[in-house]
Amino acid sequence: MTSLRKRKAAISRQLLGRRMSWAEEDRIWDSFPPVGREFGSPDFERLMEEDYRNGVGVFDRALTGRFLEGVRIPADMRVQRRKRL
C-alpha cells in the first residue's frame, strides 16, 4: 500500500492537470471569432434590430405569451425585505 503522502501528491498532480486542460479549453473557446447572432458579433446590433422588426426570436409575441401563461402572481403577495448584513 502506498503512503498517504504519495497518494496525496498523485491526486494533486491529477487535479492540476485537469485544471490546466480546462484553462487550455477556455483559451480555445475564447479564440473563436463570434459569428451570426452571438453577442460580440460585429453584426449583433443589426441582427437584433432585424429580429425586432420581424417579430422573431426573442421578440416573438407568441413565445412570450406561452412562457407567461402558467405564471400566477397573487395581488396580495407579501414582499420580503432583506435583512441588513
Jmol script that loads the backbone (N, CA, C; Angstrom):
load data "model"
ATOM      1  N   MET A   1       0.846  -1.179   0.000  1.00  0.00           N
ATOM      2  CA  MET A   1       0.000   0.000   0.000  1.00  0.00           C
ATOM      3  C   MET A   1       0.892   1.243   0.000  1.00  0.00           C
ATOM      4  N   THR A   2       0.517   2.222  -0.791  1.00  0.00           N
ATOM      5  CA  THR A   2       1.316   3.441  -0.866  1.00  0.00           C
ATOM      6  C   THR A   2       1.046   4.330   0.338  1.00  0.00           C
ATOM      7  N   SER A   3       1.980   5.182   0.597  1.00  0.00           N
ATOM      8  CA  SER A   3       1.828   6.069   1.748  1.00  0.00           C
ATOM      9  C   SER A   3       0.815   7.164   1.421  1.00  0.00           C
ATOM     10  N   LEU A   4       0.291   7.754   2.451  1.00  0.00           N
ATOM     11  CA  LEU A   4      -0.689   8.820   2.298  1.00  0.00           C
ATOM     12  C   LEU A   4      -0.076  10.018   1.580  1.00  0.00           C
ATOM     13  N   ARG A   5       1.195  10.287   1.860  1.00  0.00           N
ATOM     14  CA  ARG A   5       1.870  11.422   1.226  1.00  0.00           C
ATOM     15  C   ARG A   5       1.984  11.219  -0.284  1.00  0.00           C
ATOM     16  N   LYS A   6       2.335   9.991  -0.713  1.00  0.00           N
ATOM     17  CA  LYS A   6       2.444   9.710  -2.149  1.00  0.00           C
ATOM     18  C   LYS A   6       1.079   9.780  -2.821  1.00  0.00           C
ATOM     19  N   ARG A   7       0.057   9.251  -2.144  1.00  0.00           N
ATOM     20  CA  ARG A   7      -1.299   9.281  -2.706  1.00  0.00           C
ATOM     21  C   ARG A   7      -1.796  10.721  -2.872  1.00  0.00           C
ATOM     22  N   LYS A   8      -1.533  11.547  -1.863  1.00  0.00           N
ATOM     23  CA  LYS A   8      -1.946  12.950  -1.927  1.00  0.00           C
ATOM     24  C   LYS A   8      -1.226  13.671  -3.067  1.00  0.00           C
ATOM     25  N   ALA A   9       0.058  13.394  -3.267  1.00  0.00           N
ATOM     26  CA  ALA A   9       0.827  14.011  -4.351  1.00  0.00           C
ATOM     27  C   ALA A   9       0.270  13.591  -5.711  1.00  0.00           C
ATOM     28  N   ALA A  10      -0.094  12.305  -5.840  1.00  0.00           N
ATOM     29  CA  ALA A  10      -0.643  11.821  -7.112  1.00  0.00           C
ATOM     30  C   ALA A  10      -1.982  12.485  -7.419  1.00  0.00           C
ATOM     31  N   ILE A  11      -2.832  12.620  -6.415  1.00  0.00           N
ATOM     32  CA  ILE A  11      -4.136  13.270  -6.611  1.00  0.00           C
ATOM     33  C   ILE A  11      -3.943  14.737  -6.976  1.00  0.00           C
ATOM     34  N   SER A  12      -3.011  15.407  -6.319  1.00  0.00           N
ATOM     35  CA  SER A  12      -2.740  16.817  -6.616  1.00  0.00           C
ATOM     36  C   SER A  12      -2.264  16.994  -8.055  1.00  0.00           C
ATOM     37  N   ARG A  13      -1.412  16.086  -8.530  1.00  0.00           N
ATOM     38  CA  ARG A  13      -0.942  16.164  -9.919  1.00  0.00           C
ATOM     39  C   ARG A  13      -2.096  15.987 -10.896  1.00  0.00           C
ATOM     40  N   GLN A  14      -2.990  15.045 -10.611  1.00  0.00           N
ATOM     41  CA  GLN A  14      -4.136  14.826 -11.497  1.00  0.00           C
ATOM     42  C   GLN A  14      -5.040  16.049 -11.536  1.00  0.00           C
ATOM     43  N   LEU A  15      -5.312  16.627 -10.381  1.00  0.00           N
ATOM     44  CA  LEU A  15      -6.177  17.805 -10.336  1.00  0.00           C
ATOM     45  C   LEU A  15      -5.546  18.992 -11.050  1.00  0.00           C
ATOM     46  N   LEU A  16      -4.243  19.166 -10.890  1.00  0.00           N
ATOM     47  CA  LEU A  16      -3.546  20.245 -11.571  1.00  0.00           C
ATOM     48  C   LEU A  16      -3.596  20.046 -13.081  1.00  0.00           C
ATOM     49  N   GLY A  17      -3.444  18.809 -13.527  1.00  0.00           N
ATOM     50  CA  GLY A  17      -3.526  18.522 -14.961  1.00  0.00           C
ATOM     51  C   GLY A  17      -4.904  18.826 -15.527  1.00  0.00           C
ATOM     52  N   ARG A  18      -5.949  18.488 -14.776  1.00  0.00           N
ATOM     53  CA  ARG A  18      -7.308  18.806 -15.222  1.00  0.00           C
ATOM     54  C   ARG A  18      -7.514  20.306 -15.315  1.00  0.00           C
ATOM     55  N   ARG A  19      -7.050  21.029 -14.299  1.00  0.00           N
ATOM     56  CA  ARG A  19      -7.235  22.473 -14.283  1.00  0.00           C
ATOM     57  C   ARG A  19      -6.524  23.112 -15.469  1.00  0.00           C
ATOM     58  N   MET A  20      -5.344  22.611 -15.795  1.00  0.00           N
ATOM     59  CA  MET A  20      -4.596  23.159 -16.919  1.00  0.00           C
ATOM     60  C   MET A  20      -5.300  22.851 -18.236  1.00  0.00           C
ATOM     61  N   SER A  21      -5.907  21.664 -18.350  1.00  0.00           N
ATOM     62  CA  SER A  21      -6.606  21.336 -19.595  1.00  0.00           C
ATOM     63  C   SER A  21      -7.873  22.179 -19.725  1.00  0.00           C
ATOM     64  N   TRP A  22      -8.538  22.477 -18.592  1.00  0.00           N
ATOM     65  CA  TRP A  22      -9.718  23.355 -18.650  1.00  0.00           C
ATOM     66  C   TRP A  22      -9.324  24.760 -19.097  1.00  0.00           C
ATOM     67  N   ALA A  23      -8.185  25.239 -18.598  1.00  0.00           N
ATOM     68  CA  ALA A  23      -7.729  26.569 -18.982  1.00  0.00           C
ATOM     69  C   ALA A  23      -7.411  26.602 -20.481  1.00  0.00           C
ATOM     70  N   GLU A  24      -6.804  25.548 -20.979  1.00  0.00           N
ATOM     71  CA  GLU A  24      -6.497  25.475 -22.411  1.00  0.00           C
ATOM     72  C   GLU A  24      -7.786  25.460 -23.233  1.00  0.00           C
ATOM     73  N   GLU A  25      -8.778  24.695 -22.775  1.00  0.00           N
ATOM     74  CA  GLU A  25     -10.057  24.647 -23.482  1.00  0.00           C
ATOM     75  C   GLU A  25     -10.732  26.023 -23.474  1.00  0.00           C
ATOM     76  N   ASP A  26     -10.657  26.728 -22.357  1.00  0.00           N
ATOM     77  CA  ASP A  26     -11.223  28.080 -22.281  1.00  0.00           C
ATOM     78  C   ASP A  26     -10.534  29.012 -23.274  1.00  0.00           C
ATOM     79  N   ARG A  27      -9.210  28.905 -23.382  1.00  0.00           N
ATOM     80  CA  ARG A  27      -8.476  29.745 -24.340  1.00  0.00           C
ATOM     81  C   ARG A  27      -8.902  29.436 -25.775  1.00  0.00           C
ATOM     82  N   ILE A  28      -9.127  28.165 -26.065  1.00  0.00           N
ATOM     83  CA  ILE A  28      -9.549  27.784 -27.415  1.00  0.00           C
ATOM     84  C   ILE A  28     -10.919  28.367 -27.721  1.00  0.00           C
ATOM     85  N   TRP A  29     -11.873  28.224 -26.771  1.00  0.00           N
ATOM     86  CA  TRP A  29     -13.217  28.772 -26.998  1.00  0.00           C
ATOM     87  C   TRP A  29     -13.180  30.292 -27.128  1.00  0.00           C
ATOM     88  N   ASP A  30     -12.340  30.960 -26.344  1.00  0.00           N
ATOM     89  CA  ASP A  30     -12.254  32.418 -26.401  1.00  0.00           C
ATOM     90  C   ASP A  30     -11.632  32.907 -27.705  1.00  0.00           C
ATOM     91  N   SER A  31     -10.865  32.063 -28.369  1.00  0.00           N
ATOM     92  CA  SER A  31     -10.209  32.493 -29.610  1.00  0.00           C
ATOM     93  C   SER A  31     -11.124  32.384 -30.828  1.00  0.00           C
ATOM     94  N   PHE A  32     -12.275  31.703 -30.695  1.00  0.00           N
ATOM     95  CA  PHE A  32     -13.200  31.609 -31.822  1.00  0.00           C
ATOM     96  C   PHE A  32     -13.804  32.977 -32.128  1.00  0.00           C
ATOM     97  N   PRO A  33     -13.822  33.367 -33.386  1.00  0.00           N
ATOM     98  CA  PRO A  33     -14.449  34.653 -33.716  1.00  0.00           C
ATOM     99  C   PRO A  33     -15.976  34.535 -33.626  1.00  0.00           C
ATOM    100  N   PRO A  34     -16.667  35.549 -33.068  1.00  0.00           N
ATOM    101  CA  PRO A  34     -18.125  35.495 -32.996  1.00  0.00           C
ATOM    102  C   PRO A  34     -18.739  35.612 -34.383  1.00  0.00           C
ATOM    103  N   VAL A  35     -19.778  34.839 -34.615  1.00  0.00           N
ATOM    104  CA  VAL A  35     -20.465  34.869 -35.907  1.00  0.00           C
ATOM    105  C   VAL A  35     -21.974  34.896 -35.677  1.00  0.00           C
ATOM    106  N   GLY A  36     -22.694  35.408 -36.633  1.00  0.00           N
ATOM    107  CA  GLY A  36     -24.155  35.361 -36.586  1.00  0.00           C
ATOM    108  C   GLY A  36     -24.758  36.157 -35.459  1.00  0.00           C
ATOM    109  N   ARG A  37     -25.679  35.526 -34.709  1.00  0.00           N
ATOM    110  CA  ARG A  37     -26.460  36.219 -33.700  1.00  0.00           C
ATOM    111  C   ARG A  37     -25.840  36.183 -32.299  1.00  0.00           C
ATOM    112  N   GLU A  38     -24.586  35.822 -32.192  1.00  0.00           N
ATOM    113  CA  GLU A  38     -23.918  35.773 -30.896  1.00  0.00           C
ATOM    114  C   GLU A  38     -23.601  37.179 -30.416  1.00  0.00           C
ATOM    115  N   PHE A  39     -23.678  37.365 -29.087  1.00  0.00           N
ATOM    116  CA  PHE A  39     -23.276  38.644 -28.519  1.00  0.00           C
ATOM    117  C   PHE A  39     -21.782  38.825 -28.759  1.00  0.00           C
ATOM    118  N   GLY A  40     -21.390  39.984 -29.215  1.00  0.00           N
ATOM    119  CA  GLY A  40     -19.989  40.238 -29.525  1.00  0.00           C
ATOM    120  C   GLY A  40     -19.722  40.177 -31.012  1.00  0.00           C
ATOM    121  N   SER A  41     -20.681  39.697 -31.776  1.00  0.00           N
ATOM    122  CA  SER A  41     -20.532  39.646 -33.219  1.00  0.00           C
ATOM    123  C   SER A  41     -20.607  41.066 -33.783  1.00  0.00           C
ATOM    124  N   PRO A  42     -19.862  41.361 -34.831  1.00  0.00           N
ATOM    125  CA  PRO A  42     -19.950  42.696 -35.427  1.00  0.00           C
ATOM    126  C   PRO A  42     -21.349  42.982 -35.978  1.00  0.00           C
ATOM    127  N   ASP A  43     -22.107  41.955 -36.300  1.00  0.00           N
ATOM    128  CA  ASP A  43     -23.450  42.131 -36.852  1.00  0.00           C
ATOM    129  C   ASP A  43     -24.548  41.991 -35.803  1.00  0.00           C
ATOM    130  N   PHE A  44     -24.198  41.885 -34.524  1.00  0.00           N
ATOM    131  CA  PHE A  44     -25.181  41.602 -33.478  1.00  0.00           C
ATOM    132  C   PHE A  44     -26.278  42.656 -33.429  1.00  0.00           C
ATOM    133  N   GLU A  45     -25.909  43.927 -33.378  1.00  0.00           N
ATOM    134  CA  GLU A  45     -26.907  45.002 -33.277  1.00  0.00           C
ATOM    135  C   GLU A  45     -27.839  44.996 -34.483  1.00  0.00           C
ATOM    136  N   ARG A  46     -27.262  44.867 -35.669  1.00  0.00           N
ATOM    137  CA  ARG A  46     -28.076  44.855 -36.890  1.00  0.00           C
ATOM    138  C   ARG A  46     -29.038  43.682 -36.898  1.00  0.00           C
ATOM    139  N   LEU A  47     -28.570  42.510 -36.501  1.00  0.00           N
ATOM    140  CA  LEU A  47     -29.426  41.328 -36.497  1.00  0.00           C
ATOM    141  C   LEU A  47     -30.518  41.424 -35.428  1.00  0.00           C
ATOM    142  N   MET A  48     -30.213  42.017 -34.265  1.00  0.00           N
ATOM    143  CA  MET A  48     -31.236  42.201 -33.234  1.00  0.00           C
ATOM    144  C   MET A  48     -32.313  43.172 -33.707  1.00  0.00           C
ATOM    145  N   GLU A  49     -31.917  44.247 -34.365  1.00  0.00           N
ATOM    146  CA  GLU A  49     -32.898  45.191 -34.906  1.00  0.00           C
ATOM    147  C   GLU A  49     -33.769  44.513 -35.969  1.00  0.00           C
ATOM    148  N   GLU A  50     -33.152  43.689 -36.787  1.00  0.00           N
ATOM    149  CA  GLU A  50     -33.898  42.953 -37.817  1.00  0.00           C
ATOM    150  C   GLU A  50     -34.898  41.989 -37.171  1.00  0.00           C
ATOM    151  N   ASP A  51     -34.486  41.280 -36.124  1.00  0.00           N
ATOM    152  CA  ASP A  51     -35.392  40.378 -35.408  1.00  0.00           C
ATOM    153  C   ASP A  51     -36.547  41.153 -34.779  1.00  0.00           C
ATOM    154  N   TYR A  52     -36.250  42.343 -34.236  1.00  0.00           N
ATOM    155  CA  TYR A  52     -37.293  43.157 -33.620  1.00  0.00           C
ATOM    156  C   TYR A  52     -38.328  43.596 -34.657  1.00  0.00           C
ATOM    157  N   ARG A  53     -37.849  44.040 -35.811  1.00  0.00           N
ATOM    158  CA  ARG A  53     -38.766  44.467 -36.887  1.00  0.00           C
ATOM    159  C   ARG A  53     -39.628  43.310 -37.378  1.00  0.00           C
ATOM    160  N   ASN A  54     -39.034  42.126 -37.485  1.00  0.00           N
ATOM    161  CA  ASN A  54     -39.769  40.964 -37.999  1.00  0.00           C
ATOM    162  C   ASN A  54     -40.552  40.225 -36.915  1.00  0.00           C
ATOM    163  N   GLY A  55     -40.305  40.558 -35.651  1.00  0.00           N
ATOM    164  CA  GLY A  55     -41.005  39.898 -34.548  1.00  0.00           C
ATOM    165  C   GLY A  55     -40.666  38.417 -34.408  1.00  0.00           C
ATOM    166  N   VAL A  56     -39.415  38.083 -34.590  1.00  0.00           N
ATOM    167  CA  VAL A  56     -38.980  36.684 -34.474  1.00  0.00           C
ATOM    168  C   VAL A  56     -37.943  36.557 -33.367  1.00  0.00           C
ATOM    169  N   GLY A  57     -37.606  35.329 -33.018  1.00  0.00           N
ATOM    170  CA  GLY A  57     -36.600  35.075 -31.996  1.00  0.00           C
ATOM    171  C   GLY A  57     -37.100  35.468 -30.628  1.00  0.00           C
ATOM    172  N   VAL A  58     -36.305  36.239 -29.889  1.00  0.00           N
ATOM    173  CA  VAL A  58     -36.694  36.649 -28.542  1.00  0.00           C
ATOM    174  C   VAL A  58     -37.823  37.666 -28.555  1.00  0.00           C
ATOM    175  N   PHE A  59     -38.119  38.245 -29.709  1.00  0.00           N
ATOM    176  CA  PHE A  59     -39.177  39.249 -29.826  1.00  0.00           C
ATOM    177  C   PHE A  59     -40.507  38.661 -30.306  1.00  0.00           C
ATOM    178  N   ASP A  60     -40.579  37.346 -30.390  1.00  0.00           N
ATOM    179  CA  ASP A  60     -41.804  36.682 -30.850  1.00  0.00           C
ATOM    180  C   ASP A  60     -42.870  36.759 -29.751  1.00  0.00           C
ATOM    181  N   ARG A  61     -43.979  37.416 -30.039  1.00  0.00           N
ATOM    182  CA  ARG A  61     -45.052  37.609 -29.047  1.00  0.00           C
ATOM    183  C   ARG A  61     -45.685  36.272 -28.642  1.00  0.00           C
ATOM    184  N   ALA A  62     -45.782  35.332 -29.548  1.00  0.00           N
ATOM    185  CA  ALA A  62     -46.382  34.034 -29.231  1.00  0.00           C
ATOM    186  C   ALA A  62     -45.553  33.299 -28.186  1.00  0.00           C
ATOM    187  N   LEU A  63     -44.238  33.387 -28.288  1.00  0.00           N
ATOM    188  CA  LEU A  63     -43.374  32.732 -27.304  1.00  0.00           C
ATOM    189  C   LEU A  63     -43.502  33.393 -25.937  1.00  0.00           C
ATOM    190  N   THR A  64     -43.553  34.709 -25.897  1.00  0.00           N
ATOM    191  CA  THR A  64     -43.681  35.420 -24.632  1.00  0.00           C
ATOM    192  C   THR A  64     -44.966  35.030 -23.933  1.00  0.00           C
ATOM    193  N   GLY A  65     -46.062  34.992 -24.670  1.00  0.00           N
ATOM    194  CA  GLY A  65     -47.344  34.611 -24.093  1.00  0.00           C
ATOM    195  C   GLY A  65     -47.334  33.189 -23.569  1.00  0.00           C
ATOM    196  N   ARG A  66     -46.679  32.295 -24.261  1.00  0.00           N
ATOM    197  CA  ARG A  66     -46.616  30.897 -23.860  1.00  0.00           C
ATOM    198  C   ARG A  66     -45.823  30.723 -22.568  1.00  0.00           C
ATOM    199  N   PHE A  67     -44.756  31.497 -22.394  1.00  0.00           N
ATOM    200  CA  PHE A  67     -43.944  31.379 -21.179  1.00  0.00           C
ATOM    201  C   PHE A  67     -44.651  31.959 -19.964  1.00  0.00           C
ATOM    202  N   LEU A  68     -45.394  33.048 -20.145  1.00  0.00           N
ATOM    203  CA  LEU A  68     -46.054  33.704 -19.017  1.00  0.00           C
ATOM    204  C   LEU A  68     -47.431  33.130 -18.723  1.00  0.00           C
ATOM    205  N   GLU A  69     -47.883  32.230 -19.544  1.00  0.00           N
ATOM    206  CA  GLU A  69     -49.223  31.662 -19.428  1.00  0.00           C
ATOM    207  C   GLU A  69     -49.476  30.965 -18.094  1.00  0.00           C
ATOM    208  N   GLY A  70     -48.511  30.228 -17.574  1.00  0.00           N
ATOM    209  CA  GLY A  70     -48.708  29.473 -16.349  1.00  0.00           C
ATOM    210  C   GLY A  70     -48.279  30.211 -15.085  1.00  0.00           C
ATOM    211  N   VAL A  71     -47.834  31.461 -15.233  1.00  0.00           N
ATOM    212  CA  VAL A  71     -47.346  32.209 -14.073  1.00  0.00           C
ATOM    213  C   VAL A  71     -48.499  32.975 -13.444  1.00  0.00           C
ATOM    214  N   ARG A  72     -48.735  32.740 -12.163  1.00  0.00           N
ATOM    215  CA  ARG A  72     -49.789  33.433 -11.430  1.00  0.00           C
ATOM    216  C   ARG A  72     -49.156  34.150 -10.237  1.00  0.00           C
ATOM    217  N   ILE A  73     -49.300  35.460 -10.180  1.00  0.00           N
ATOM    218  CA  ILE A  73     -48.769  36.232  -9.064  1.00  0.00           C
ATOM    219  C   ILE A  73     -49.960  36.835  -8.330  1.00  0.00           C
ATOM    220  N   PRO A  74     -50.205  36.420  -7.091  1.00  0.00           N
ATOM    221  CA  PRO A  74     -51.345  36.954  -6.348  1.00  0.00           C
ATOM    222  C   PRO A  74     -51.154  38.437  -6.042  1.00  0.00           C
ATOM    223  N   ALA A  75     -52.250  39.186  -6.061  1.00  0.00           N
ATOM    224  CA  ALA A  75     -52.194  40.624  -5.821  1.00  0.00           C
ATOM    225  C   ALA A  75     -51.780  40.936  -4.384  1.00  0.00           C
ATOM    226  N   ASP A  76     -52.135  40.070  -3.437  1.00  0.00           N
ATOM    227  CA  ASP A  76     -51.820  40.328  -2.039  1.00  0.00           C
ATOM    228  C   ASP A  76     -50.537  39.621  -1.582  1.00  0.00           C
ATOM    229  N   MET A  77     -49.648  39.365  -2.515  1.00  0.00           N
ATOM    230  CA  MET A  77     -48.399  38.680  -2.195  1.00  0.00           C
ATOM    231  C   MET A  77     -47.526  39.570  -1.303  1.00  0.00           C
ATOM    232  N   ARG A  78     -47.032  38.979  -0.217  1.00  0.00           N
ATOM    233  CA  ARG A  78     -46.212  39.739   0.720  1.00  0.00           C
ATOM    234  C   ARG A  78     -44.819  39.957   0.156  1.00  0.00           C
ATOM    235  N   VAL A  79     -44.275  41.126   0.409  1.00  0.00           N
ATOM    236  CA  VAL A  79     -42.934  41.434  -0.024  1.00  0.00           C
ATOM    237  C   VAL A  79     -41.978  41.128   1.118  1.00  0.00           C
ATOM    238  N   GLN A  80     -40.960  40.354   0.834  1.00  0.00           N
ATOM    239  CA  GLN A  80     -39.991  40.012   1.865  1.00  0.00           C
ATOM    240  C   GLN A  80     -38.821  40.986   1.790  1.00  0.00           C
ATOM    241  N   ARG A  81     -38.572  41.653   2.873  1.00  0.00           N
ATOM    242  CA  ARG A  81     -37.459  42.611   2.942  1.00  0.00           C
ATOM    243  C   ARG A  81     -36.186  41.877   3.289  1.00  0.00           C
ATOM    244  N   ARG A  82     -35.108  42.337   2.709  1.00  0.00           N
ATOM    245  CA  ARG A  82     -33.809  41.741   3.011  1.00  0.00           C
ATOM    246  C   ARG A  82     -33.283  42.276   4.325  1.00  0.00           C
ATOM    247  N   LYS A  83     -32.629  41.417   5.057  1.00  0.00           N
ATOM    248  CA  LYS A  83     -32.013  41.832   6.313  1.00  0.00           C
ATOM    249  C   LYS A  83     -30.700  42.544   6.022  1.00  0.00           C
ATOM    250  N   ARG A  84     -30.391  43.484   6.878  1.00  0.00           N
ATOM    251  CA  ARG A  84     -29.109  44.162   6.725  1.00  0.00           C
ATOM    252  C   ARG A  84     -27.984  43.220   7.121  1.00  0.00           C
ATOM    253  N   LEU A  85     -26.887  43.349   6.432  1.00  0.00           N
ATOM    254  CA  LEU A  85     -25.733  42.489   6.731  1.00  0.00           C
ATOM    255  C   LEU A  85     -24.957  42.993   7.910  1.00  0.00           C
TER     256      LEU A  85
END
end "model"
wireframe off; spacefill off
backbone 0.3
color backbone group
